[in-house]
Amino acid sequence: MSMKKKLSKEFIIALSKNKKEPDWMLEFRLKSYEKFLELENPTFGPNIDFSFDEIVYYKSEHEKYKNDWNQVSKKVKNTFCNLGVIEAEEKYLDGVSNQYESEVVYHKQKTDKDIIFLSTDEALQMYPELFKKYFNQLVKYDENKYTALNGAVWSGGTFIYIPSDTILDRPLQSYFRIDTESLGQFERTIIVVEERSNLEYIEGCTARSYSSNSLHAGVVEIYVKEQASMRYSTIQNWSTDVYNLVTKRAIVEQSGKMEWIDGNIGSKVTMKYPCCILKGDYAVGNSVSVAYAKNGQVLDAGAKMIHLGKYTKSNILSRSIAEKGGIANYRGTTRITKDALGSIAEVKCDTILIDELSRSDTYPTNVVENNVSKISHEASVSKVDEEKLFYLMSKGLTEDRAKELIITGFISDFKKELPMEYAIELNRLVKE
């Protein structure tokens, strides 16, 4: 089913009916749509220049996802096989969810532990009360134009619920693929990690390249309960015609820990600032990110850390690379509120410019509202070290290979946070 028509009230009603949703979800979609019409594009960051009338808002050729790759259409299976997704599932993961266009096409849970790991659409049907408890509670539909658009037309995504005292041995993964020209992908992800449990979740994103623009406007809400830990790793390699405009936020209770590991290699424009709200005392939030911008790309990325509880800690490490006229910006906020006594925050942003055509700017906001907490901030922008380049080339390496080695070393802090197979994949993407 492909729905390419002007976004309207009638379109949204048809979408909700097609998904057999409860009345409250249709009301939510229509309320979000009205807010989308009211709101303007962000007044900061890169220029957003595409026509909403040209977007395909929903496309699905599959009635229900499969749990056996042999039952998935040959075209879709080959796509994920070529991306290495199927091989990774067999070797390294406790469960996978793969979204093609607007819907999850393959889903399999391999762990026998008592968790909920479903597509978001299916979770709405199977666990309506649990779903409603967490949906739209952390990222509100009216925050910006793209959270409102997601609220109106969301489809697919992942719903995960980890009960108390549950330790998963291996990660869960979702992979999002756009193969249709001018497609909009609007997944909704909700993750709940209950007390004393842990989860490592990996997200991959790619798209084919077209002459017209596609849009990815996802929303992620994560709830980390007392003494729980959550790591959310993303390797994004969107094609250079994708606008990647997403909102990701986690709330962390007492002694919980949230980590964002965020790799941004592709897209035309990215605006993404994963957030931790450190609500409970002794909560911890970390963000380690890398952005690599090339010709025609503007990557405006960073992180937000909001300290509410006492003795909370946060750390933001951002590494950016720009070459061939690319723009790689850091934009972030760290706020230690009045009652977050004894809290500590660190921010470090480093950028390498490969040539004279490229650019990087830093837009930090650091606020401390009490006198017994501390924020430290470091930032550096440098060019490729000519002496290192000369040394490597004197050993027989080409200039491109020498630059590749320098860049690989520059992002080593990011790579060491990834599972081995994903670190290898990142090396391949950087090399390309």
C-alpha positions as CSV (number, residue, x, y, z in Angstrom):
1,M,0.0,0.0,0.0
2,S,1.5,3.3,-1.1
3,M,-0.1,6.6,0.0
4,K,1.3,9.5,-1.9
5,K,-1.0,12.4,-1.7
6,K,-1.2,15.8,0.0
7,L,-1.1,15.5,3.8
8,S,-4.6,16.1,5.1
9,K,-7.2,15.2,7.7
10,E,-8.7,12.7,5.3
11,F,-5.3,11.1,4.7
12,I,-4.7,10.7,8.5
13,I,-8.1,9.2,9.1
14,A,-7.5,6.6,6.3
15,L,-4.0,5.8,7.7
16,S,-5.4,5.2,11.2
17,K,-8.3,3.1,9.8
18,N,-5.8,1.0,7.8
19,K,-3.9,0.3,10.9
20,K,-7.1,-0.6,12.9
21,E,-6.1,1.9,15.7
22,P,-8.3,2.8,18.7
23,D,-10.2,6.1,18.7
24,W,-7.8,7.8,21.1
25,M,-4.9,7.3,18.6
26,L,-6.8,8.8,15.7
27,E,-7.7,11.8,18.0
28,F,-4.0,12.2,18.9
29,R,-3.0,12.0,15.2
30,L,-5.5,14.7,14.2
31,K,-4.4,16.9,17.1
32,S,-0.8,16.5,16.1
33,Y,-1.7,17.4,12.5
34,E,-3.3,20.7,13.5
35,K,-0.2,21.6,15.5
36,F,2.0,20.7,12.5
37,L,0.1,23.2,10.4
38,E,0.6,25.9,13.1
39,L,4.3,25.5,13.7
40,E,7.2,26.8,11.6
41,N,10.5,25.2,10.9
42,P,13.2,25.6,13.6
43,T,14.8,29.1,13.7
44,F,18.2,27.7,14.4
45,G,20.5,25.3,12.6
46,P,20.7,24.3,8.9
47,N,18.3,25.5,6.2
48,I,15.4,23.0,5.7
49,D,14.3,23.2,2.1
50,F,11.9,20.6,0.8
51,S,8.2,20.4,-0.1
52,F,5.9,18.6,2.2
53,D,3.6,18.0,-0.8
54,E,6.2,15.8,-2.5
55,I,6.7,13.4,0.4
56,V,5.3,9.8,0.3
57,Y,3.9,9.6,3.8
58,Y,3.2,5.9,4.0
59,K,4.3,2.9,2.0
60,S,4.0,-0.8,2.8
61,E,3.8,-3.9,0.6
62,H,3.5,-6.3,3.5
63,E,0.4,-7.2,5.6
64,K,2.4,-8.6,8.6
65,Y,6.0,-8.9,9.4
66,K,7.7,-12.3,9.2
67,N,10.0,-14.1,11.7
68,D,11.7,-16.2,9.0
69,W,13.8,-14.5,6.3
70,N,12.7,-17.2,3.8
71,Q,9.2,-15.8,4.0
72,V,10.3,-12.2,3.3
73,S,10.1,-11.1,-0.3
74,K,13.3,-11.7,-2.3
75,K,13.8,-8.0,-3.0
76,V,13.6,-7.0,0.7
77,K,15.7,-10.0,1.9
78,N,18.5,-9.2,-0.6
79,T,18.5,-5.6,0.5
80,F,19.1,-6.5,4.2
81,C,21.5,-9.3,3.2
82,N,23.7,-6.8,1.2
83,L,23.7,-4.5,4.2
84,G,25.1,-7.3,6.4
85,V,22.0,-7.2,8.7
86,I,21.1,-10.8,8.4
87,E,24.7,-12.0,9.2
88,A,24.8,-9.7,12.2
89,E,21.5,-11.2,13.5
90,E,22.8,-14.7,13.5
91,K,26.1,-14.0,15.2
92,Y,25.7,-11.1,17.7
93,L,22.1,-10.3,18.6
94,D,19.3,-11.4,21.0
95,G,16.6,-10.0,18.8
96,V,16.1,-7.9,15.7
97,S,13.4,-5.7,14.1
98,N,13.9,-4.5,10.5
99,Q,11.8,-1.7,9.0
100,Y,11.5,-1.3,5.2
101,E,9.8,1.9,4.2
102,S,7.0,2.6,6.6
103,E,6.5,-0.8,8.3
104,V,8.4,-3.5,10.1
105,V,8.9,-6.4,7.6
106,Y,11.0,-8.8,9.8
107,H,11.1,-9.3,13.5
108,K,12.6,-12.0,15.7
109,Q,13.2,-12.4,19.4
110,K,15.9,-14.9,20.2
111,T,16.2,-14.5,23.9
112,D,13.9,-16.6,26.1
113,K,13.8,-14.0,28.8
114,D,10.5,-12.5,29.6
115,I,10.7,-9.2,27.7
116,I,8.4,-7.4,25.3
117,F,10.1,-6.6,22.0
118,L,7.6,-5.7,19.3
119,S,7.0,-3.3,16.5
120,T,5.4,-0.2,17.9
121,D,2.2,-0.7,15.9
122,E,1.8,-4.2,17.3
123,A,2.5,-3.1,20.9
124,L,-0.4,-0.6,20.6
125,Q,-2.7,-3.5,19.7
126,M,-1.4,-6.1,22.2
127,Y,-0.5,-3.9,25.2
128,P,-2.8,-0.9,24.9
129,E,-2.6,0.2,28.6
130,L,1.2,-0.1,28.9
131,F,1.6,1.6,25.5
132,K,-0.6,4.5,26.5
133,K,1.3,4.9,29.8
134,Y,4.6,5.8,28.0
135,F,3.5,7.1,24.6
136,N,3.9,10.9,24.1
137,Q,4.9,11.3,27.8
138,L,8.6,12.2,27.3
139,V,8.6,13.8,23.9
140,K,5.4,15.8,23.4
141,Y,3.8,16.1,20.0
142,D,3.8,19.9,20.1
143,E,7.5,20.5,20.9
144,N,8.4,21.3,17.3
145,K,7.1,20.9,13.7
146,Y,8.7,17.5,13.3
147,T,7.5,15.9,16.6
148,A,4.0,17.1,15.5
149,L,4.4,15.6,12.0
150,N,5.6,12.3,13.6
151,G,2.6,12.4,15.9
152,A,0.3,12.8,12.9
153,V,1.7,10.1,10.6
154,W,3.9,7.8,12.7
155,S,4.3,4.2,11.5
156,G,6.6,1.4,12.6
157,G,9.4,1.7,15.1
158,T,10.2,-0.5,18.1
159,F,8.6,-1.0,21.5
160,I,10.8,-2.6,24.1
161,Y,9.8,-3.4,27.8
162,I,12.5,-5.0,30.0
163,P,11.1,-6.2,33.4
164,S,12.9,-5.7,36.7
165,D,16.0,-7.7,37.4
166,T,16.6,-8.7,33.8
167,I,20.1,-8.9,32.3
168,L,20.3,-9.4,28.5
169,D,23.5,-11.1,27.3
170,R,23.4,-9.6,23.8
171,P,22.0,-6.5,22.1
172,L,18.7,-6.0,20.5
173,Q,18.7,-4.2,17.1
174,S,16.5,-2.3,14.8
175,Y,17.4,-1.4,11.2
176,F,15.6,1.3,9.1
177,R,15.8,1.3,5.4
178,I,14.4,3.8,2.8
179,D,14.2,2.5,-0.8
180,T,11.5,4.8,-2.3
181,E,12.1,8.2,-3.8
182,S,10.8,11.1,-1.6
183,L,9.7,8.7,1.2
184,G,9.1,10.0,4.6
185,Q,9.9,7.6,7.4
186,F,8.3,8.4,10.8
187,E,9.0,5.6,13.2
188,R,8.1,5.8,16.9
189,T,10.4,4.0,19.4
190,I,9.5,3.5,23.1
191,I,11.9,1.7,25.4
192,V,11.3,1.0,29.1
193,V,14.1,-0.5,31.3
194,E,12.8,-1.4,34.7
195,E,14.7,-1.4,38.0
196,R,18.0,-3.1,38.1
197,S,17.8,-4.3,34.5
198,N,20.0,-3.5,31.5
199,L,19.6,-3.2,27.7
200,E,22.0,-2.5,24.8
201,Y,20.1,-1.5,21.7
202,I,21.6,-0.8,18.3
203,E,20.0,1.2,15.5
204,G,21.1,1.2,11.9
205,C,19.8,3.6,9.2
206,T,20.4,3.7,5.4
207,A,18.7,4.9,2.2
208,R,19.2,4.7,-1.5
209,S,20.2,7.9,-3.3
210,Y,17.8,9.8,-5.4
211,S,17.6,13.2,-7.0
212,S,14.7,14.4,-4.8
213,N,14.7,14.7,-1.1
214,S,13.5,12.1,1.5
215,L,12.6,12.9,5.1
216,H,13.3,10.9,8.3
217,A,11.6,12.3,11.3
218,G,11.6,9.8,14.1
219,V,10.8,10.1,17.8
220,V,12.5,8.1,20.6
221,E,11.3,8.0,24.2
222,I,13.4,6.0,26.7
223,Y,12.6,5.4,30.4
224,V,15.5,4.2,32.6
225,K,14.3,3.2,36.0
226,E,16.2,3.0,39.4
227,Q,19.6,1.3,39.1
228,A,18.9,0.3,35.5
229,S,21.3,0.9,32.6
230,M,20.6,1.5,28.9
231,R,22.9,2.0,25.9
232,Y,21.5,3.2,22.6
233,S,24.0,3.0,19.7
234,T,23.2,4.5,16.3
235,I,25.2,4.1,13.1
236,Q,23.5,6.3,10.5
237,N,24.5,6.3,6.9
238,W,21.6,8.0,5.2
239,S,22.1,9.0,1.5
240,T,22.9,12.6,0.8
241,D,19.2,13.4,-0.2
242,V,17.8,12.6,3.2
243,Y,16.7,15.2,5.8
244,N,17.3,13.6,9.2
245,L,15.3,15.5,11.8
246,V,14.8,13.4,14.9
247,T,14.0,13.9,18.6
248,K,15.5,11.4,21.1
249,R,15.1,11.7,24.8
250,A,15.7,9.6,27.9
251,I,14.7,10.1,31.5
252,V,16.9,8.5,34.1
253,E,15.8,7.6,37.7
254,Q,17.9,7.2,40.8
255,S,21.3,5.6,40.2
256,G,20.3,4.8,36.6
257,K,22.6,5.2,33.7
258,M,21.9,6.2,30.1
259,E,24.4,6.2,27.2
260,W,23.9,7.6,23.7
261,I,26.5,6.3,21.2
262,D,25.8,8.2,18.0
263,G,27.4,7.9,14.6
264,N,26.3,10.3,11.9
265,I,28.0,9.6,8.5
266,G,25.4,10.4,5.9
267,S,22.3,12.6,5.1
268,K,21.9,15.9,3.4
269,V,20.9,17.7,6.7
270,T,20.9,16.2,10.2
271,M,19.5,17.9,13.2
272,K,19.8,15.5,16.2
273,Y,20.6,16.2,19.8
274,P,20.0,13.1,22.0
275,C,18.9,14.2,25.5
276,C,19.3,12.8,29.1
277,I,17.0,14.1,31.8
278,L,18.8,13.0,35.0
279,K,15.8,13.0,37.3
280,G,17.0,10.8,40.1
281,D,19.9,11.3,42.5
282,Y,23.2,9.8,41.4
283,A,21.8,9.3,37.8
284,V,24.4,9.3,35.0
285,G,24.1,10.4,31.4
286,N,26.8,9.9,28.7
287,S,26.9,10.9,25.0
288,V,29.7,9.8,22.7
289,S,29.2,11.0,19.1
290,V,31.0,11.3,15.7
291,A,29.8,13.3,12.7
292,Y,31.5,13.1,9.3
293,A,30.3,15.7,6.8
294,K,31.3,15.8,3.1
295,N,30.3,17.8,0.1
296,G,26.7,19.0,0.3
297,Q,26.2,17.8,3.8
298,V,25.3,19.8,6.9
299,L,25.5,17.7,10.1
300,D,24.2,19.7,13.1
301,A,24.4,17.3,16.0
302,G,25.3,17.2,19.7
303,A,23.6,16.3,23.0
304,K,21.6,17.7,25.9
305,M,22.1,16.9,29.6
306,I,19.5,18.2,32.1
307,H,20.5,17.6,35.7
308,L,17.6,17.6,38.1
309,G,18.7,15.1,40.8
310,K,21.5,15.6,43.3
311,Y,25.0,14.2,42.7
312,T,24.2,13.5,39.0
313,K,27.0,13.2,36.4
314,S,27.1,13.7,32.7
315,N,29.7,13.5,30.0
316,I,29.5,14.7,26.3
317,L,32.3,13.7,23.9
318,S,31.8,15.0,20.4
319,R,34.1,14.4,17.4
320,S,33.4,16.0,14.1
321,I,35.1,15.8,10.7
322,A,34.4,17.9,7.7
323,E,35.9,17.7,4.2
324,K,35.1,18.7,0.6
325,G,33.0,21.6,1.7
326,G,31.0,19.7,4.3
327,I,29.7,21.4,7.5
328,A,29.9,19.6,10.8
329,N,28.5,21.6,13.8
330,Y,28.2,20.8,17.5
331,R,25.1,22.1,19.2
332,G,24.4,21.1,22.8
333,T,23.0,22.1,26.2
334,T,24.1,21.2,29.6
335,R,22.0,22.5,32.5
336,I,22.6,21.8,36.2
337,T,19.4,23.1,37.9
338,K,19.2,24.7,41.3
339,D,18.3,21.6,43.2
340,A,20.9,19.3,41.5
341,L,23.5,19.9,44.2
342,G,26.9,18.3,43.9
343,S,26.5,17.5,40.2
344,I,29.4,17.3,37.7
345,A,29.2,17.7,33.9
346,E,31.9,17.5,31.3
347,V,31.7,18.6,27.6
348,K,34.5,18.0,25.1
349,C,34.1,18.9,21.4
350,D,36.9,18.3,18.9
351,T,36.8,18.9,15.1
352,I,39.2,18.2,12.2
353,L,38.9,20.1,9.0
354,I,40.4,18.1,6.1
355,D,40.6,21.1,3.7
356,E,40.0,24.9,3.3
357,L,36.5,24.4,1.9
358,S,35.0,22.8,5.0
359,R,33.6,24.4,8.2
360,S,32.7,23.6,11.7
361,D,31.0,25.7,14.4
362,T,30.3,25.0,18.1
363,Y,27.1,26.3,19.8
364,P,27.3,25.2,23.5
365,T,24.9,26.3,26.2
366,N,26.2,25.5,29.7
367,V,24.3,26.6,32.8
368,V,24.9,26.0,36.5
369,E,22.2,27.2,38.8
370,N,23.9,26.3,42.2
371,N,27.3,27.0,43.6
372,V,28.3,23.4,44.6
373,S,28.2,21.9,41.1
374,K,30.7,22.0,38.2
375,I,30.7,22.1,34.4
376,S,33.9,21.9,32.4
377,H,33.9,22.6,28.6
378,E,36.7,22.0,26.1
379,A,36.6,22.6,22.4
380,S,39.1,22.5,19.6
381,V,39.1,22.9,15.8
382,S,42.2,21.9,13.9
383,K,43.3,21.0,10.4
384,V,44.9,17.7,9.4
385,D,48.4,17.7,10.9
386,E,50.8,18.3,8.0
387,E,53.7,16.7,9.8
388,K,51.8,13.5,10.5
389,L,50.6,13.4,6.9
390,F,54.1,13.9,5.6
391,Y,55.4,11.2,7.9
392,L,52.8,8.6,6.8
393,M,53.3,9.4,3.2
394,S,57.1,9.1,3.6
395,K,56.4,5.5,4.6
396,G,54.8,4.8,1.3
397,L,51.1,5.6,2.0
398,T,49.0,7.6,-0.5
399,E,47.6,10.9,0.8
400,D,44.1,9.5,0.9
401,R,45.2,6.5,2.9
402,A,47.2,8.7,5.3
403,K,44.2,10.9,5.9
404,E,42.1,7.8,6.5
405,L,44.5,6.6,9.2
406,I,44.5,10.0,10.9
407,I,40.6,10.2,10.8
408,T,40.4,6.6,12.1
409,G,42.6,7.5,15.1
410,F,40.6,10.7,15.7
411,I,37.4,8.8,16.2
412,S,38.9,5.9,18.2
413,D,37.1,7.0,21.4
414,F,33.8,6.5,19.6
415,K,34.8,3.2,18.0
416,K,35.8,1.6,21.2
417,E,32.3,2.1,22.5
418,L,30.8,-0.1,19.7
419,P,30.7,-3.9,19.5
420,M,33.5,-5.2,17.3
421,E,31.4,-5.8,14.2
422,Y,30.0,-2.3,14.2
423,A,33.4,-0.8,14.7
424,I,34.5,-2.6,11.6
425,E,31.4,-1.3,9.7
426,L,32.2,2.2,10.8
427,N,35.8,1.8,9.5
428,R,34.3,0.7,6.1
429,L,31.9,3.7,6.0
430,V,34.7,6.2,6.8
431,K,36.9,4.6,4.1
432,E,34.2,5.0,1.5
